Structure formats: structure tokens, C-alpha cells
């Protein structure tokens, strides 16, 4: 089947959701800021080019925020809490900024003796700019690079390089001022600050604070126009925003991503996720390569291979909701931290939901990447019949790759030791033996099984047909969906019936359900 191109804006919404997680913003923050900023652009009468840049700036402002997050966490502790605090202050106000930094350092060293805490605060205040400027410069550079990789224009990329600049020149890292700060940057900064302030203190206080900051963080003319139209701009700012609303706001042309561009976009997301911490650099790419090879070895259909590769690229996107300071600590997680960490597959699935269509199958795999066939995984504790061959491969590949990477609480395992670890999980009934041996064989480890073939020796086409008839499609409907002749589809049905030992569609559907083969069909429906 030919995969249709998808709207680039669908991908932008996934990135927007991810950055909301990483920055501590409320749900749909970037999407709601896009709505408010585009309303403002309409009131201001901006041309289509400017509105297009505002649209992209609102969705993507923070896509570089994962760069060097470990350095931010080392200096200030919980970076998500720090970012949440910064949303509510005027960072050009040195007193407010100092209070926020002190609060962060106090959280970081809260268990230290008073004298040690006082020294940490003194040191943190003295080094705040020295620490922050390189990090924020990196955020800008990475945002521009990711934007280039997903095919955005030079103008949009230039805007993303100014995400922390201010009208009065007190922004970072370059201290640009006035109209040197691009108009889309000034508009989106105002819109996003307005939402954060309204959430914290209400509409009236938000207007008062924006008025006070006019000529400081905001261009006075823009601030006055925003305040004058605050009710129409912000009257429903706290309502959820759906995908169709964001798609409808995009000024033409509506860019599409073909198959090749989609692959690059997924790799860009993988790199954005992994660059939070040095020990995860390249993790998602490595898992994706293992999954791709193992799925081919097991003879899965081409659509499954594509979906598992893309799921591997994005499987840890939900981890952005967990502070880096949690992952960096050498000791065990607390019960609360464990609960939060175990929810990251859920957040990942929600982030990918914006993609619709084929993205549903990718999201379904991400949701299951820490599940185990005996029900001991998380966060839904499902068992084998809810885990497709693709889900089993992803779980095995992720476990193997993680084992051979160092973490703050343990050294990296050798390939042989990592292989022994996941084979032990097979003996304990947690990982699928075929999936594990396929992954290990592709990683250069000698396989202990003669073959890790597809279920019952089904061909990739027979798996596709089984999945469709198991999901309720007739032979004719399956033929149409696969682009083959009805007679060819019927031949595949008779062949797969013989291989799996059934004579009816109901028997085939039960077989497919028992082996998790219906999950992709249901997800992609």
C-alpha cells in the first residue's frame, strides 16, 4: 500500500505537545497559544507570510529546549519546576529573577544543612548567567537545526533563534532589542506569556501585568493592542484545542511530508528526545535500527516495519514529562517518581495522537513499549494477547539497548551481558523468545533458535490479509485495501487458514487476537 503524505502541521502538533511536557506548561499550551497568536494576527491585519511565521513560532518555540538539560538540572535541580516558575515572572526584573533562582536552588539543596544551603544559593546566584547563557544559546541553535530538518523556511528558522529575546534588550542570549527582535517572536512571546499569566492570576491581573511590561518585555504598541482586545483574544483561552482547529489556522500553502520527509522528521524527534542527557544520545536511533532489522528478520509486513521503526524513534517522548534531575540521580527513585516515570508511555501515546491515520499504529506501539507478556510491565499491565509481534520486538530491542548503555546508577553492560539479561527475561516469561532472538541475532549475538520467523510461517502479505479479515473486513474489502485482486486475496485466505489450522473467519480472528495481530488493524482504523 502507498502511504499518503501527511500534513507537516500534524507533526508540529506532536512536537508542541512534547515541548509542553518538557517545559512544565499546561496541557495544550502551545496549541492554545497558536490560537491566541493567530487571532491577534488577524486583528493586527498582518499579511499571510507574517501569519505563517507566527503560526510556526507558536507551535515550535521550545523545540530546542532539551539541549543540555542535564546542565540546567545540575545547577538548579528540577528544571521543569524552574521553567514553570519562570513563566510567571518578568525575567527582565532582576529581583523577580533572583527570587526564582533562589527558590530553585533551595529545592535542589533543600536537605542540606543551613550553612551549606546558604553557600549553594550564593554560588548559584553568582554563576546563574555563566550557566544559563550557553544553555539558552544551545536551545536556539538546536531549534533552528530541527526546523531545518523538518523542512521549514529560513525565515521561520531565524525566528526560532530568538526565542528568549525581548523588546528592551534584556533577553538572552544576544540581548537583541526593538525591531531587531522579529515580529513573529514578539507576538508569540506576548501571547504565550498572556496565557501563562491568565492561568496563574486571571484575565484582569494578566492585563495589568502586560500593561506594566509594555516597553520592557513587550513592544508597547503590541501590548496596548492585546489589552484592548483581551476578551476576544482570551475569552476561552483555557479550553482544549483539537487537531482540526490547528489545521484550519495554518495559512496556505499547507505543506505535506512524503515518506522520505516523514522518516527524517521521526529521526529529528528521536534526536530531540535523546539530547536531554549525554547517556541517552543516540538511544532512540539505536533502538530503531534494531527494531527495523528484527522486524525484517521475522518477516513482518512493510507497514509494520515502518511503524515499529517510527515508534522506536519516538518511544521515549513521554519521558519529557519527568524532570532530568530524576534520571540523573544515582540512587533509587521514590515511589512518587516511579509512578511518574511509569506514565511516560501514556504521555508518549498522547503526544503522537495528533498524527492521526498511520500515526495511530505508531502511538499504539509507543503505549506498549514497556509492557510484558506476563503482565508485569507498565503502565496498563496488559498480557501477551494485547502485544503484537511488533510490540514484542520493540520491548525486546528497547530492553537490550538500554542494558548496554550506562546510566547514573549503573555501568553499561557488554553486549553479551545485555543479551544474557534479556534472555533471562524470556525464561521468566516477560519477553517474547522469538522477538528477543531476532533482536539479538541482528545485534551480532548468536541466535539460540533455528528461526525467528513470523507466526505459523505466514508471509507478510498473509499477515496483512489475516489482520484485515480478523478486524471484520470481507475478502473483497481486504483486496481493495491492499490493492490486490479479490481472487488473490481469497488465495491468501485459504493459504493462511491452512497454516494456522482454521476453516472460518471467526477462527482466524481468534487466532489473530490471541497473538496480538489485531492491534495494528484496530489502531490504524
C-alpha positions in Angstrom: 0.0 0.0 0.0 1.2 3.5 -0.8 1.5 5.7 2.3 -0.2 9.1 1.8 1.7 12.2 2.6 0.7 13.8 5.9 0.4 17.4 6.9 3.5 18.9 8.4 1.3 20.6 10.9 0.3 17.2 12.3 4.0 16.7 13.1 4.2 20.2 14.5 1.4 19.4 17.0 3.3 16.3 18.2 6.4 18.5 18.8 4.2 21.1 20.5 2.8 18.5 22.9 6.3 17.3 23.6 7.6 20.7 24.4 4.6 21.4 26.8 5.7 18.3 28.7 9.4 19.4 28.9 8.7 23.0 29.9 6.1 22.4 32.5 3.4 24.2 30.6 -0.2 23.2 30.9 -1.8 20.8 28.5 -2.3 22.2 25.0 -0.4 25.3 26.0 1.4 25.6 22.6 -1.8 24.8 20.7 -3.8 27.4 22.7 -1.0 30.0 22.2 -1.2 29.3 18.4 -4.9 30.1 18.5 -4.4 33.3 20.5 -1.5 34.5 18.4 -3.3 33.8 15.2 -6.4 35.8 16.5 -4.0 38.6 17.3 -2.5 38.5 13.8 -6.0 38.7 12.3 -6.8 41.8 14.5 -3.5 43.4 13.6 -4.0 42.8 9.9 -0.8 41.0 9.3 -0.1 39.6 5.8 -0.1 35.8 5.1 3.7 35.5 5.3 3.8 37.0 8.8 0.8 35.0 9.9 2.5 31.8 8.7 5.7 32.6 10.7 3.6 33.4 13.8 1.8 30.0 13.4 5.1 28.1 13.3 6.7 30.1 16.1 3.8 29.4 18.5 3.9 25.7 17.9 7.7 25.3 17.8 9.1 28.0 20.1 10.6 25.5 22.6 11.7 22.6 20.3 15.3 23.2 21.2 14.7 23.2 25.0 16.0 19.7 25.6 19.6 20.7 24.7 21.9 20.5 27.6 19.1 20.0 30.1 21.4 17.9 32.3 23.5 21.1 32.9 20.4 23.1 33.8 19.3 20.3 36.2 22.8 20.0 37.7 22.7 23.8 38.5 19.1 24.3 39.5 17.6 20.9 40.2 14.1 20.2 38.8 14.2 22.0 35.5 10.5 21.6 34.8 9.6 23.3 38.1 12.1 26.1 37.3 10.6 26.6 33.9 7.1 26.7 35.4 8.2 29.4 37.8 9.9 31.4 35.1 6.6 31.5 33.1 5.0 33.8 35.7 7.7 36.4 36.2 9.2 39.2 34.2 12.7 37.8 33.6 13.9 41.4 32.9 13.2 42.2 36.6 16.3 41.2 38.4 14.7 41.0 41.8 12.0 38.6 40.5 14.5 36.5 38.6 16.8 36.3 41.7 13.9 35.1 43.8 13.1 32.4 41.3 16.7 31.2 41.1 16.9 31.1 44.9 13.6 29.1 45.0 15.1 26.6 42.5 18.4 26.2 44.4 16.5 25.8 47.7 14.6 22.9 46.1 17.8 21.5 44.8 19.6 21.6 48.1 16.7 21.5 50.5 18.0 18.7 52.6 21.4 20.3 53.1 22.4 21.9 56.4 21.6 25.7 56.6 25.2 26.8 56.1 25.7 24.5 53.1 22.4 25.7 51.6 23.4 29.3 52.0 26.7 28.7 50.2 24.8 26.9 47.4 22.4 29.8 47.0 25.3 32.3 46.9 27.2 30.2 44.4 24.1 29.7 42.2 23.3 33.4 42.0 26.8 34.2 41.1 27.0 31.6 38.4 23.5 31.8 37.1 24.3 33.8 33.9 27.5 31.9 33.3 25.5 28.6 33.4 22.4 29.9 31.5 23.7 31.8 28.5 25.5 28.8 26.8 22.4 26.6 27.5 20.0 29.1 26.1 22.3 29.6 23.1 22.2 25.9 22.5 18.4 25.9 22.7 18.2 28.4 19.9 20.7 26.6 17.7 19.1 23.2 18.2 15.6 24.6 17.5 16.9 26.0 14.2 18.5 22.7 13.3 15.4 20.7 14.0 13.3 23.2 12.0 15.7 22.8 9.1 15.5 19.0 9.2 11.7 19.1 9.0 11.9 21.4 6.0 10.9 24.8 7.4 11.9 28.1 5.8 15.0 30.2 6.6 12.7 32.9 8.0 11.0 30.5 10.4 14.3 29.2 11.5 15.6 32.7 12.1 12.6 33.4 14.4 13.3 30.2 16.4 16.8 31.5 17.1 15.4 34.4 19.0 13.0 32.6 21.4 14.3 34.3 24.6 15.0 37.8 23.2 13.0 40.9 24.5 11.9 44.3 23.2 14.0 46.1 25.8 17.2 44.2 25.1 17.3 42.4 28.4 16.7 39.0 26.8 19.1 36.2 26.1 21.4 35.1 24.7 22.2 38.0 22.3 20.4 40.9 24.0 18.6 42.0 20.8 16.2 44.9 21.2 13.4 46.7 19.4 12.7 45.6 15.9 15.9 43.5 15.8 13.6 41.0 17.6 11.5 39.6 14.8 7.8 40.5 14.8 6.6 36.8 15.0 8.8 36.4 18.0 7.4 39.5 19.7 3.8 38.4 19.0 4.2 34.8 20.2 6.1 35.8 23.3 3.3 38.1 24.3 0.6 35.5 23.5 2.3 32.8 25.5 3.1 35.0 28.4 -0.6 36.1 28.5 -1.8 32.6 28.7 0.6 31.7 31.5 -0.3 34.8 33.4 -4.0 34.3 33.0 -3.7 30.8 34.2 -1.9 31.9 37.3 -3.8 35.1 38.2 -6.8 35.5 36.0 -7.6 37.8 33.0 -7.7 41.1 34.8 -4.4 40.7 36.5 -2.9 39.4 33.3 -3.9 42.7 31.5 -2.4 44.7 34.3 0.9 42.9 34.2 1.1 43.1 30.4 0.5 46.9 30.7 3.3 47.2 33.2 5.7 45.3 31.0 4.9 47.4 27.9 8.2 48.9 26.8 10.1 46.2 28.7 9.5 42.7 27.6 6.8 43.7 25.1 6.6 46.3 22.3 4.2 49.0 23.7 2.1 49.1 20.6 1.6 45.3 20.6 0.9 45.3 24.4 -1.8 48.0 24.0 -3.5 46.3 21.1 -3.5 43.0 23.1 -5.0 44.6 26.2 -7.7 46.4 24.1 -8.8 43.1 22.6 -8.0 40.8 25.5 -11.6 39.5 25.9 -11.9 38.4 22.2 -8.4 37.0 22.2 -8.5 35.2 25.5 -12.2 34.6 26.4 -11.9 30.9 26.0 -8.1 30.5 26.4 -8.4 27.6 28.9 -10.5 25.4 26.6 -8.8 22.3 25.0 -7.8 22.8 21.3 -8.4 20.0 18.8 -6.4 19.0 15.8 -8.8 20.3 13.3 -8.7 23.8 14.8 -4.9 24.0 14.4 -5.0 22.6 10.9 -7.6 25.2 9.9 -5.5 28.0 11.3 -2.4 27.2 9.1 -2.0 29.8 6.3 -1.5 28.3 2.9 0.4 26.6 1.5 -0.4 23.5 3.6 2.9 21.7 3.5 2.9 17.9 3.2 5.6 15.4 4.2 6.2 12.5 1.8 7.6 9.1 3.0 11.2 10.3 3.0 10.4 13.6 4.8 8.4 11.6 7.4 11.4 9.4 8.1 13.6 12.4 8.6 11.0 14.1 10.8 10.8 11.0 13.1 14.6 11.0 13.4 14.5 14.6 14.3 12.1 13.8 17.1 14.3 11.0 18.2 17.3 13.3 18.5 15.3 16.0 20.3 14.2 13.4 22.9 17.7 11.9 23.4 19.7 15.1 23.8 18.4 15.8 27.3 21.2 13.8 28.8 24.6 12.6 27.5 24.0 9.0 28.3 20.9 8.8 26.1 22.4 10.4 23.0 21.6 8.1 20.1 19.5 5.7 22.2 16.3 6.0 20.1 18.2 5.7 16.8 19.9 2.6 18.0 16.5 1.0 19.1 15.0 2.0 15.8 17.8 0.2 13.9 17.4 -2.9 15.9 13.7 -2.9 15.5 13.9 -2.4 11.8 16.3 -5.3 11.3 14.5 -7.7 13.7 11.1 -7.0 12.1 12.5 -7.7 8.7 14.1 -10.9 10.0 10.7 -12.0 11.4 9.1 -11.3 8.0 6.6 -8.7 9.2 4.7 -6.7 6.6 6.3 -3.5 5.3 3.8 -1.3 7.1 4.6 -3.0 10.4 8.3 -2.4 9.8 7.7 1.2 9.1 5.5 1.6 12.2 7.9 -0.1 14.6 10.8 1.9 13.3 8.9 5.2 13.8 7.7 4.0 17.2 11.3 3.2 18.2 12.3 6.8 17.2 9.6 8.3 19.5 9.2 5.7 22.3 10.6 7.9 25.0 8.9 11.1 24.0 6.7 10.8 27.2 9.8 10.9 29.3 10.0 14.6 28.7 7.3 14.9 31.5 9.8 13.6 34.0 12.5 16.0 35.3 16.0 15.3 34.1 17.1 15.6 37.7 15.1 12.4 38.4 17.0 10.4 35.8 20.4 11.9 36.7 20.3 10.8 40.3 22.4 7.7 41.1 20.1 6.5 43.9 16.7 4.7 43.5 13.6 6.6 42.6 11.0 7.4 45.2 7.6 5.9 44.9 6.2 9.1 43.5 9.0 9.4 41.0 8.4 5.8 39.9 4.7 6.4 39.4 5.5 9.4 37.2 8.2 7.5 35.2 5.8 4.6 34.6 3.3 7.0 33.0 5.7 8.1 30.2 4.3 5.5 27.7 0.8 7.1 28.2 2.2 10.6 27.6 4.0 9.4 24.5 0.9 7.9 23.1 -1.0 11.2 23.7 1.8 13.2 22.0 1.6 11.0 18.9 -2.2 11.1 18.7 -2.1 14.3 16.7 -0.7 12.4 13.7 -3.9 10.5 13.1 -4.0 7.9 10.3 -0.9 5.8 10.3 0.3 7.6 13.5 -2.3 5.7 15.5 -0.4 2.5 14.9 2.8 4.2 16.0 1.2 5.6 19.1 -0.2 2.2 20.0 3.3 0.7 19.9 4.7 3.5 22.0 2.0 2.9 24.6 3.1 -0.7 24.9 6.9 -0.5 24.8 7.3 -1.3 28.5 4.5 -3.9 28.7 5.5 -7.6 29.2 3.8 -10.7 28.0 3.2 -11.9 31.6 1.5 -8.7 32.6 4.4 -7.4 34.7 5.2 -4.3 32.6 3.6 -0.9 32.7 1.5 1.3 32.7 -1.5 -0.8 31.6 -0.2 -4.2 32.8 -1.5 -6.0 29.7 -0.6 -9.5 28.7 0.6 -11.3 25.7 -2.6 -11.3 23.6 -2.5 -7.5 23.6 1.0 -7.4 22.4 1.6 -7.7 18.6 4.8 -9.1 17.1 5.9 -5.5 16.5 5.2 -4.5 20.1 7.2 -7.6 21.3 10.1 -6.6 19.1 10.1 -3.0 20.4 10.1 -4.2 24.0 13.0 -6.6 23.4 15.0 -4.0 21.4 14.5 -1.3 24.0 15.5 -3.6 26.9 18.6 -4.8 25.1 19.8 -1.4 24.0 19.1 0.2 27.4 21.1 -2.6 29.1 24.2 -1.8 27.1 24.1 1.9 27.8 25.5 3.4 31.0 23.1 5.1 33.5 24.0 7.2 36.6 23.1 4.3 38.8 24.9 1.5 36.9 27.6 1.0 34.3 26.9 -0.2 30.7 26.6 -4.0 30.2 28.7 -5.7 27.5 26.6 -6.9 24.5 27.0 -10.5 25.9 25.8 -9.4 29.4 22.9 -7.5 27.9 21.9 -10.5 25.8 22.0 -12.7 28.9 19.8 -10.2 30.8 17.0 -10.2 28.2 17.3 -14.0 27.7 16.7 -14.3 31.5 13.6 -12.2 31.0 12.4 -14.7 28.4 12.9 -17.6 30.9 10.9 -15.6 33.4 8.1 -15.3 30.9 8.4 -11.5 30.5 9.8 -11.1 26.9 8.9 -13.0 23.7 11.5 -15.6 22.8 11.2 -15.1 19.0 11.4 -11.3 19.4 14.4 -11.5 21.7 16.3 -13.9 19.4 15.6 -11.8 16.3 16.9 -8.7 18.1 20.0 -10.4 19.4 20.8 -12.0 16.0 20.5 -8.6 14.4 22.8 -7.2 17.1 25.5 -9.8 16.3 24.7 -12.2 19.0 24.5 -15.9 18.1 20.8 -16.9 17.9 19.7 -19.8 20.1 16.7 -20.5 17.8 16.7 -22.0 14.4 14.5 -19.3 13.1 12.6 -16.3 14.4 10.0 -16.4 11.7 6.5 -14.9 11.6 3.7 -16.8 13.3 2.9 -20.1 11.7 5.2 -19.3 8.8 2.8 -16.7 7.4 4.1 -14.4 4.7 4.0 -10.7 5.3 1.0 -10.5 2.8 -0.8 -13.2 4.6 -0.4 -11.4 7.9 -1.9 -8.3 6.3 -4.9 -10.2 5.0 -5.3 -12.0 8.3 -5.3 -8.7 10.2 -7.9 -7.3 7.9 -10.3 -10.2 7.9 -9.8 -10.6 11.6 -10.8 -6.9 12.0 -14.1 -7.7 10.2 -13.4 -6.9 6.6 -14.6 -9.2 3.8 -12.2 -10.7 1.3 -13.3 -8.2 -1.3 -12.8 -5.3 1.2 -9.4 -6.6 2.1 -8.4 -6.8 -1.5 -9.4 -3.2 -2.1 -7.5 -2.0 0.9 -4.4 -3.9 -0.2 -4.7 -3.0 -3.8 -4.8 -6.7 -5.0 -7.4 -8.7 -6.9 -10.2 -10.3 -4.9 -9.2 -13.7 -6.2 -5.6 -13.1 -5.0 -7.0 -12.1 -1.5 -9.0 -15.3 -1.4 -6.0 -17.4 -2.3 -4.1 -15.8 0.6 -7.0 -16.5 2.9 -7.1 -20.2 2.0 -3.4 -20.4 2.5 -3.3 -18.8 5.9 -6.3 -20.9 7.0 -4.3 -24.0 6.2 -1.2 -22.7 8.0 -2.9 -21.7 11.2 -5.3 -24.7 11.3 -8.7 -23.0 11.0 -11.5 -23.1 8.4 -13.6 -19.9 9.2 -13.1 -16.2 9.5 -14.1 -16.4 13.2 -11.4 -18.9 13.8 -8.9 -16.8 12.0 -10.0 -13.7 14.0 -9.5 -15.6 17.3 -6.0 -16.7 16.2 -5.1 -13.2 15.3 -6.4 -11.8 18.6 -4.6 -14.4 20.7 -1.3 -13.4 19.1 -1.8 -9.6 19.2 -2.1 -9.4 15.4 -5.2 -7.2 15.5 -3.7 -4.3 17.4 -2.3 -2.6 14.4 -5.5 -3.1 12.5 -7.6 -1.5 15.3 -5.0 1.3 15.8 -4.9 2.3 12.2 -8.7 2.0 11.6 
